[in-house]
Amino acid sequence: METIIDFRSFDPAYMTGLIFSIFEGLNQGESFRLITRENPNHIKSQFEQAKLDIFEWDVKKTAGDAWEVRIVKT
């Protein structure tokens, strides 16, 4: 079962830290999905800057103003 976290009601200042914490708690092969109003490209950039090259990133724009990202720990 994959966890889905809706970050649309979160303060954006805390979102990246929470996402990193969730990612760190994953075992290899596990994933989670996040939903946000913000374009998530800045989060992906932070993963890359942190040299976290052990992830897969699948993003899509959903209906309305939301983005959905599936992050897998590889």
Secondary structure, DSSP 8 states (H G I E B T S, - for coil): --EEEEGGGS-HHHHHHHHHHHHHT--TT-EEEEEESS-THHHHHHHHHTT--SEEEEEEE-STT-EEEEEEE-
